[in-house]
Amino acid sequence: MTHVGGPSLPQERRLVTEVPGPRSRELLARKQSAVAAGVGVMLPVFVTAAGGGVLVDVDGNSLIDFGSGIAVTNVGNSAEHVVAGVRAQVEAYTHTCFMIAPYEPYVRVCEELNRLTPGDHEKRSALFNSGSEAVENAVKIARAYTRRPAVVVFDHAYHGRTNLTMALTAKNMPYKHRFGPFAPEVYRVPMSYPFREPVEITGEQAAARAISVIDRQVGAENLAAVLIEPIQGEGGFVVPAPGFLPAIAAWCRERGVVFIADEIQTGFARTGAWFACEHEGVVPDLIATAKGIAGGLPLSAVTGRAEIMDAVHAGGLGGTYGGNPIACAAALGAIRTIEEQDLVGRARRIGEVMLARLGDMAACYPVIGDVRGRGAMTAVEIVRPGTKDPDPEATQAVARACHAAGLLVLTCGTYGNVLRFLPPLVIPDHLLAEGLDILDKAFAAVS
């Protein structure tokens, strides 16, 4: 598959210096003296160009990208329709604030989200800036509709860095440490995590376990919403056992609890469907989206059943920059790109290649305890051989070896022992294969 749109970058891995190179190290020193220490950097290579499946740094190195800016640049870093839409919008106007003087691009994005998200019911959407904002507003909407206070989330969940979304997030370091107290009325229940179940259970059994905790500790009559990532992101790319999501959604429907799908990392073709809920036919009441929605520009949304979305009083939703016209133009370009290039199908093909190769590696390297994922959202969980004990040190060693060889990979997981892979959906086949070769060699070196 060839790179389409934006600067025509050679689709090749090229190392002309060590990684990071001297100019990147100079910029890192400037970063350390100018940027707050709390803003960390995983791989300190400073990018000057990106597109297709590569990132080019200030030293002239061209790295294979298996990160997509954490599942943001699904359509590439400079997709033609995104660039053209943004350019035209900037020349027309940059901002009016939709709540003050509205504009058509906001309405068009909402119409597209209403069309694309699961379910044929009447829908409404509202636009915001970040994933955290989308999640917060989904909770606000659910509380307004149900007039109940409580929210249920799951072990290993990640939902953001604002006060409420930190409360919703499971992992302390680095997301919550020393930032409390957090928002109240948040309750956590067990997730379906097939690799880490003490004994093998079905998705329906795992759902019954979670529901039992809800019934005992919260009570459906007090519960506004159940919030879940269909595939958990920062928690370790945890794919729940089949049947888990449908059982939770059915329980919510029977008891008037709003079922919210956090599709921020899983949405916009990433998993080989427009949205990950579709793999099991689950139709959320509300769906929170961001990341891949706008090809790299800040935009997020909540889309859901009209009667739920419209329960909030006029003026209760909004924000100065929410649905900025430039971000809306980018989103319309990203959606057009996904449809024209069939990136949903491309994600499925990427997943087939990656899961097959990762499975072969797992057969060779005992440090790989589990291979999982859907579409172009795959991961390996790294353990001490012969056990399920997490091995974050080996995980970091493999990641460092990949980075040094010119392959950007990301880590995640509650235990810091998961390597996750999120290549752009427009990555050429030869770069995908070369990246997997590099990963194989990194495992061989560490093992």
C-alpha positions in Angstrom: 0.0 0.0 0.0 1.5 3.4 -1.0 1.4 6.5 1.1 -1.3 8.9 0.0 -1.3 12.7 0.7 0.9 15.2 2.4 4.7 15.4 1.9 5.8 12.4 -0.2 8.2 10.8 2.3 10.3 7.8 1.3 8.7 4.8 2.9 11.9 3.4 4.4 13.6 2.8 7.6 16.9 4.8 7.6 19.3 5.3 10.5 22.1 7.9 9.9 22.9 8.4 13.6 22.3 6.6 16.9 18.8 6.9 18.3 18.4 9.6 19.6 20.9 11.5 17.5 22.9 14.6 18.5 20.3 17.2 17.4 17.5 15.4 19.2 19.7 15.3 22.3 20.3 19.0 22.1 16.5 19.6 21.8 15.9 17.2 24.8 18.2 19.4 26.9 16.2 22.5 25.8 13.0 20.6 26.6 14.3 19.8 30.1 15.0 23.5 30.8 11.7 24.8 29.3 9.0 22.2 29.8 7.6 21.0 33.1 9.3 17.8 34.3 5.9 16.1 34.6 5.5 16.0 30.8 7.5 12.9 30.1 8.9 11.7 26.7 9.1 8.0 25.8 11.4 8.2 22.9 13.3 11.5 22.7 13.6 11.8 18.9 12.3 15.2 17.7 10.2 14.8 14.6 10.3 17.1 11.5 8.1 15.1 9.1 5.8 12.1 9.2 3.6 10.2 6.9 2.6 6.7 5.7 4.5 4.4 8.2 7.5 6.6 9.1 8.6 9.4 11.4 11.6 11.5 10.3 13.6 13.2 13.0 15.9 16.2 13.1 19.0 14.0 12.6 17.6 12.6 9.4 16.7 9.2 10.9 13.5 7.6 9.4 11.8 5.4 12.0 9.0 2.8 11.4 5.9 4.0 13.3 4.0 1.3 15.3 2.4 3.9 17.6 0.3 6.3 15.5 0.6 9.0 18.2 -1.3 6.5 20.5 -3.9 5.5 17.8 -4.5 9.1 16.6 -3.1 9.1 13.1 -5.0 6.1 11.9 -5.3 7.8 8.4 -1.7 8.9 8.5 0.0 12.0 9.7 -0.8 14.1 6.7 -3.7 12.6 4.8 -4.7 14.4 1.7 -8.3 15.1 2.6 -7.3 16.2 6.1 -4.7 18.6 4.9 -6.9 20.1 2.2 -9.9 20.5 4.6 -7.7 22.1 7.3 -6.1 24.5 4.8 -9.4 25.7 3.4 -10.9 26.1 6.8 -7.9 28.1 8.1 -8.2 30.5 5.2 -12.0 30.9 5.9 -11.9 31.4 9.7 -10.3 29.7 12.6 -12.8 30.2 15.4 -16.1 31.7 16.4 -17.2 29.4 19.3 -20.1 27.2 18.2 -22.1 28.3 21.3 -21.9 31.9 20.2 -22.0 31.9 16.4 -22.4 28.4 15.0 -21.0 26.9 11.8 -21.9 24.1 9.5 -18.7 21.9 9.9 -19.8 21.1 13.5 -23.2 20.0 12.4 -21.7 17.9 9.6 -19.4 16.1 12.0 -22.3 15.3 14.3 -24.3 14.0 11.3 -21.5 11.7 10.3 -21.0 10.4 13.9 -24.8 9.8 14.1 -24.5 7.8 10.8 -21.4 5.8 11.6 -21.8 4.8 15.3 -23.6 1.5 16.1 -27.3 1.3 16.2 -30.1 2.6 13.9 -31.9 4.6 16.7 -32.2 8.4 16.6 -29.0 9.9 17.8 -27.5 13.2 18.8 -23.8 14.2 19.2 -21.9 16.9 21.0 -18.2 17.9 20.3 -15.4 18.6 22.7 -11.6 18.7 22.6 -10.1 15.6 24.3 -10.9 12.1 25.3 -11.1 13.0 28.9 -13.7 15.7 28.1 -15.7 13.3 26.2 -15.8 10.8 29.0 -16.6 13.5 31.6 -19.5 14.8 29.5 -20.8 11.3 28.9 -21.0 10.8 32.6 -22.7 14.2 33.0 -25.3 13.3 30.4 -26.0 9.9 32.0 -26.5 11.5 35.4 -28.8 14.1 34.0 -30.9 11.5 32.2 -31.1 9.0 35.0 -31.0 11.4 38.0 -28.7 8.9 39.7 -25.2 9.6 41.0 -23.1 6.4 40.8 -20.8 5.3 37.9 -19.3 1.8 37.6 -15.9 1.2 35.9 -13.6 -1.8 35.6 -10.2 -3.0 36.8 -7.4 -2.0 34.5 -9.5 0.8 33.0 -8.0 4.1 31.7 -10.3 7.0 31.0 -8.2 10.2 31.3 -6.2 12.6 33.4 -8.8 15.2 34.6 -10.2 14.8 38.2 -13.2 12.7 37.3 -11.4 10.6 34.7 -8.5 10.0 37.1 -11.1 8.6 39.5 -12.4 6.4 36.7 -8.9 5.2 35.9 -7.5 2.2 37.7 -3.8 2.7 37.5 -2.1 4.9 40.1 1.3 5.6 38.6 1.7 7.7 36.6 -1.9 8.8 36.2 -3.2 9.4 39.8 -0.2 9.4 42.1 -0.5 12.4 44.6 -3.3 14.1 42.6 -6.2 13.2 44.9 -8.8 13.6 46.4 -10.8 12.3 43.4 -14.4 12.6 42.4 -16.8 10.5 44.5 -19.5 7.9 43.5 -17.1 5.9 41.3 -17.1 2.1 41.9 -14.7 -0.5 40.4 -15.6 -4.0 39.5 -13.7 -7.0 38.0 -12.9 -7.0 34.3 -12.8 -10.0 32.0 -9.0 -10.5 31.5 -8.7 -14.0 30.0 -5.0 -14.4 30.4 -5.1 -13.5 34.1 -8.2 -15.3 35.2 -7.3 -17.8 38.0 -9.4 -20.4 36.3 -10.9 -20.3 32.8 -14.3 -18.7 32.8 -16.6 -17.6 30.0 -17.5 -14.0 29.2 -21.0 -14.5 30.6 -19.5 -15.8 33.9 -17.1 -12.9 34.1 -20.1 -10.5 33.5 -22.1 -12.3 36.3 -19.2 -11.8 38.6 -19.0 -8.0 37.9 -22.8 -7.7 38.1 -22.8 -9.4 41.5 -20.4 -6.8 42.8 -22.6 -4.0 41.4 -25.7 -5.4 43.0 -24.0 -5.8 46.4 -21.9 -2.6 46.5 -23.9 0.0 44.5 -27.4 -1.1 43.5 -28.9 -0.5 40.1 -31.3 2.0 41.5 -28.3 4.3 42.4 -26.4 3.7 39.2 -26.3 6.2 36.4 -23.9 4.5 34.0 -21.5 1.6 33.4 -18.5 2.8 31.5 -16.2 0.4 29.7 -13.5 0.3 27.0 -14.5 -2.5 24.6 -10.8 -3.3 24.4 -8.9 -1.8 27.3 -6.1 0.5 26.2 -3.6 1.7 28.7 -4.6 -1.2 31.0 -2.9 -3.7 28.6 -5.0 -4.1 25.4 -7.2 -6.5 27.3 -9.8 -8.1 25.0 -12.6 -9.4 27.2 -13.9 -13.0 26.7 -16.7 -13.3 24.1 -20.0 -12.6 25.7 -18.8 -10.3 28.4 -19.7 -7.0 26.7 -23.2 -8.2 25.5 -24.1 -9.5 29.0 -23.1 -6.2 30.7 -25.0 -4.2 28.1 -28.1 -6.3 28.4 -28.0 -6.0 32.2 -27.8 -2.2 31.8 -30.7 -2.1 29.4 -32.9 -4.2 31.7 -32.3 -1.8 34.7 -32.3 1.6 33.0 -28.6 2.1 33.4 -26.8 4.0 30.7 -24.2 1.8 28.9 -21.2 4.0 27.9 -18.6 2.7 25.5 -15.2 4.5 25.7 -14.1 4.0 22.1 -11.4 6.7 22.3 -8.5 4.3 21.4 -10.6 1.6 19.7 -12.6 3.8 17.3 -12.3 4.9 13.7 -11.4 1.7 12.0 -8.6 0.8 14.5 -9.8 -2.7 15.3 -11.1 -3.7 11.9 -14.6 -2.3 12.5 -15.6 1.4 12.7 -16.0 0.8 16.4 -14.9 -2.1 18.6 -18.4 -2.7 20.0 -19.5 -3.9 16.6 -17.4 -7.1 16.8 -20.0 -8.5 19.2 -23.0 -6.5 18.0 -23.2 -4.3 21.1 -25.0 -1.0 20.7 -24.0 1.5 23.4 -26.4 4.1 24.7 -23.6 6.6 24.6 -20.2 6.3 22.9 -17.2 8.5 23.6 -14.7 9.1 20.8 -11.5 11.1 20.2 -8.0 10.2 19.1 -8.5 8.9 15.5 -11.5 11.1 14.9 -9.6 14.0 13.3 -6.3 12.8 11.8 -4.2 14.4 14.6 -6.2 17.5 15.5 -7.8 17.9 18.9 -11.4 16.8 18.8 -13.7 14.5 20.7 -17.3 13.6 20.8 -20.2 12.0 22.7 -22.8 10.4 20.5 -25.9 8.6 21.8 -29.6 8.0 22.0 -31.5 11.2 21.3 -33.6 10.9 24.4 -30.5 10.6 26.6 -28.4 13.2 24.9 -31.3 15.7 25.0 -31.9 15.3 28.7 -29.3 18.0 29.4 -30.6 21.6 29.7 -29.6 24.1 27.1 -26.1 25.5 28.0 -25.3 22.4 30.0 -22.9 21.1 27.4 -20.2 23.0 25.6 -16.8 24.7 25.9 -14.9 27.5 24.2 -13.0 25.3 21.7 -15.3 22.3 21.6 -15.9 21.4 17.9 -13.4 23.9 16.7 -14.0 24.4 12.9 -10.4 23.5 11.9 -10.7 20.2 13.9 -14.1 19.6 12.3 -12.7 20.0 8.9 -9.9 17.5 9.7 -12.5 15.0 11.0 -14.5 15.2 7.9 -11.3 14.6 5.9 -10.4 11.6 8.1 -13.8 10.0 7.8 -13.7 10.5 4.0 -10.2 8.9 3.9 -11.3 5.9 6.0 -14.2 5.2 3.6 -12.5 5.9 0.3 -9.4 3.8 1.2 -11.4 1.1 3.1 -9.2 1.4 6.1 -11.6 -0.8 8.1 -10.7 -3.6 5.8 -7.0 -2.6 5.9 -7.0 -2.8 9.7 -8.3 -6.3 9.5 -5.5 -7.3 7.1 -2.9 -5.7 9.3 -4.3 -7.6 12.2 -4.1 -10.9 10.4 -0.4 -10.3 9.5 0.5 -9.1 13.0 -1.3 -11.7 15.0 0.2 -14.5 12.9 3.8 -13.2 13.3 3.3 -12.5 17.0 2.0 -16.0 17.4 5.1 -17.3 15.8 7.3 -15.3 18.1 5.4 -16.5 21.1 6.2 -20.1 20.1 9.9 -19.2 20.0 10.3 -16.9 23.0 9.0 -18.0 26.4 8.9 -14.4 27.7 5.8 -13.9 25.6 2.9 -15.1 27.8 0.0 -13.9 25.7 -0.8 -12.5 22.2 -4.0 -10.6 21.8 -5.8 -7.8 20.0 -8.1 -7.1 17.1 -7.3 -5.5 13.8 -4.4 -3.0 14.0 -4.6 -2.9 17.8 -2.4 -5.8 19.0 -0.2 -6.6 21.9 2.0 -9.1 23.6 2.2 -9.6 27.4 5.6 -10.3 28.7 6.2 -12.6 31.7 9.0 -14.5 33.4 9.3 -17.8 31.5 7.2 -20.6 32.8 5.0 -18.3 34.9 2.4 -15.5 34.5 4.5 -13.2 36.6 4.8 -9.8 34.9 8.3 -8.8 33.6 8.3 -5.1 33.1 12.1 -5.0 32.9 12.2 -7.4 29.9 9.4 -5.3 28.4 11.5 -2.2 28.6 14.5 -4.0 27.3 12.6 -5.2 24.2 11.2 -1.7 23.6 14.7 -0.1 23.9 16.1 -2.6 21.4 13.3 -1.7 19.0 13.9 2.0 19.4 17.6 1.7 18.8 16.9 -0.3 15.6 14.5 2.4 14.3 11.1 0.9 15.3 8.8 3.0 17.5 6.8 0.8 19.9 4.7 1.6 23.0 4.4 -0.1 26.3 1.3 -0.2 28.5 -0.5 -2.4 31.1 -1.3 -2.3 34.7 1.9 -4.2 35.4 4.0 -2.3 32.8 4.6 -5.6 30.9 2.7 -5.2 27.7 4.1 -4.1 24.3 1.3 -2.6 22.2 1.3 -2.1 18.5 -0.8 0.6 16.7 0.6 1.1 13.2 -1.0 3.7 11.0 -3.6 2.0 8.9 -1.8 3.4 5.8 1.5 1.7 6.6 3.0 0.0 3.6 3.2 -3.8 3.7 7.0 -3.9 3.5 7.4 -1.5 6.5 4.9 -3.6 8.5 7.0 -6.7 7.7 10.3 -5.0 8.5 9.0 -3.7 11.8 7.9 -7.2 12.8 11.4 -8.5 11.8 13.0 -5.9 14.1 10.7 -6.9 16.9 11.6 -10.6 16.4 15.3 -9.7 16.6 14.7 -7.7 19.8 13.0 -10.6 21.5 15.9 -12.9 20.4 18.4 -10.5 21.9 16.5 -10.1 25.2 15.7 -13.8 25.5 
